[in-house]
Amino acid sequence: MKRIRTRFAPSPTGYMHIGNLRTALYAYLFAKSQGGDFILRIEDTDRARYVADAVDFIERTLAAAKIIPDEGPHHGGAFAPYVQSERMDIYKKYAEQLVESGHAYRCFCSGEETSEENKFGGYNRHCRDLPSAEVEKNLAEGKPYVIRQKMPLAGETTFFDVLHGNITIANSELEDQVLLKSDGMPTYNFANVVDDHLMEVSHIIRGTEFITSTPKHVLLYEFFGWELPTFIHLAPVMGKAADGTVSKLSKRHGATSFNDLIEAGYLPEAITNYVALLGWSPKNSCQEIFSMEELIKSFSLDGLSKSPAVFDYAKLDWMSGEYFKAMSDEDFARAAEKYFADFDAPRKIFLASLLKTRVAKLSDIPAMISFLKNLPPFDEELFSNKRNKLTPQKSAEILAPAIKILEQVDDWSLDALNEKISAFTAESGLKVGAVMWPLRISLSMQKVTPGGVTEILYLLGKEVSLERLNAALKNLRHE
């Protein structure tokens, strides 16, 4: 049986958006699930759009997503080099081979001539049947040329796609595409076919935008007498706008690249897990949380959908939250280190235990704990609470004796604070909520906080806690 080999072949023209990541992930999962090889190949023939650091960025992104190539620019392999700009002699050889076999021709047309369309659209095929003497004359004069594919003028080209079945396109719709440019650089449609064959790629997984180009690729395989790979064209990833309309995922929908999502504070593992489910689902299972090993074990092509998937940030938030909940307090503290810089080691771990069940992404943290560093302005209305029958005056009456109790606490630990406040509540004869509300508002000046009174007291420390409590009492008394 032929070994399964897949590839991810990005162009270094920008950063990796979600659609690119999903293509790489599915190619990787399929290869690994079948005991095969996953190749990273850089298709950098479009030099006008080349971005200098894009290759490094792509490789860092794959590494962060735990998508590890078996072969690639920095991974070695029997078919090196894996960067197309380093394979120029190979493309020239095969382009010339097509010219010799009559399946391609040299085109000497200028820009004006190539812009004149024929009845099929596209290039008017002026040089398609030039007499050999004229070709030799042009070559002797050093006239620049491109090499074009000689498309059949009649009939149809059909190929099979795993998701979409048989797809047929009339050959009359196919332009005599350029294979090799005048500077010797190959076009994408030529180089990817040559490389996929030479690198023994068995399955080509890519987006549906390449379906219309595939007949051109199929004809090249036929012209060379090469075996066709299996094609799988993935439906696009869509985004939903605020008005409910759905269109192809773009910046207007929010963060759309792996790096954007990392910068927003999502865990790489959660992003990869979520992206895996954008167009694929495990058979006979409702499982949604997967490790990479579980994804590899569960992945199969028959779990792919041919319908577009909609990127749902709410679902990503839920999934990311599940990953945070499963983390140890120590691991979460390390992940959130830059937000915890103002706290000592024990308080970092304690804060992690409070927050890891409350956040969807790490960037949620600053807003949740900002009151610990900077107390919001005093707001007397916050001390009114109908449920606990509290008014600002009643809150002041509760705060005064509570402060005196807390001033006597020497061991500012969670256990000691809990014991003192519980005892005060019992002695006061008040409901727990009636005692906790004015204390928590005084300490935070906000209705919702991560953790309750004792947790906030512990995190703030004795000095800051008492400063805030006394300031609130003074304001409530209008002193």
Phi, psi and omega in degrees: 000137182295135181293137178285126177223124178241169180215154168241122189232073182282156171266134181280061183248009181168193183266165190277112177275176187299321179299319176297315181298318180296318178301313179298317182296313181295320178297319179294312183297318180295313180300312183292325180293338181255010181070025184258199185243144176243127186249138168255122178233134181260117182260088188252036182280343177272081188291335181294332183254009184295132176250125192304316186262009186294323181296313178300320181296317178300315182292322177293322179295314179299319180296317180295327180276002180064031175258099190255114179294147171278331179221150179167182184307322181242022181238355181074184181142160186287346187248022179299154002281159182251017174244123190297326180295347178263008185237027189299320181296327180296314183293321179299317180301313184284330175294317178295326178297322178291324177297316181297325182274356178086012180260003176209166181210159177276132180245121183258009186295147175278178179301320181295318182292323182287342180278349178280112185278149172267186184292343179271350188090152179083199185301140186278006174061033182302321185264005187300321184238037178298139176301146183300328179296320180291323178298314181296323179296314180297320179293319180297327180278357180073025182290131182293150181210161169246163174253125182249149175283133180269099183284148172299141182272348181221173177084192184223156173242127182239139173221158181258133176243136184302322183271328190249359180075205179287132178237128183238133177229135179294134180297335179296344179271357185262121178285152173289084188291152175286132176260317181231126181282170184294338178271007179088356181280133179283157172275163180303313186297338178267310186298322184291328177292313180299314183292319180299321178291310185295329180271007175059040177290126183265329183226126179254114180250120182202179184282162181295342179297345180266000181300317184290339177274340187299322176303325177296320180291318180300318179296323177296316176303317181293318180300322180278345184076029182264153177286136180287142171281176174271133182257135174226108181257116185278139175295153184289161172267127184255161175237152180251126179280170181299331181275003178093350179288148183244133177210171183304136185305129180211177184304332183291346178270352182124203179297127185235002177241158177304316182295320178302318182290323175297315179298329178285348175103015174277148177286140178305319181297323180291320179297312181299316178301314182294316181298325179301330183268005177273073180118002176220145174217144180291145179283137175057036180206144176257010182300139178237333179263119184230138164281168177299321179297321179290324177297315180299316182294326186268340191290138172207153182295331182286357173270356180282147177253144176269001178268146179301146176258145179255125179287118186247107182294329178295320179291321176297319178301316179299312183296318179298319178299323178295323177294319179296318180300326183280350181283152170288158178301322181294317180294320179294320179299321178293319180296327184258018188309317185293340179269349186251015188300334184276002185243150176284173187302312180298322181288330175299315180294319180295317179298321177300319180295329179284322191269332190296338177266000186245346187254150173260334179208154185298332180289353173287338190297312185306316180294330183284331185242008183300329182295337179291330180265317182230110181289127177300163180302150179297135179224104184299328183297335179295339182277355174273132181211108185296320183301320181260010178055048182252141170238167176304322179295314179296322178299320179297322180295328178280321183297319188303306179289330179296321179297319180297322177295315183291329178297337182270356182281122178264321180269095186275059178252165180300316183296315181294318179295317178300317181297314182294316183289324177296318179295318179298318180298316180296318181290329182287336183076008180269160173291153181304317181298325181292329177280317186290325185300304182295328176295314183292321179294319179299322183281333188237335186055038173207150187287328183244129178222153172282110183095163181260200187299309183296324178296318181291319177303314181297315182292323181284331186086164187295313186298309182293321181300311182293325176301315182291319181295316180292322178296319179295316180297319179297318179292322179293330178274356181059039180274000000 
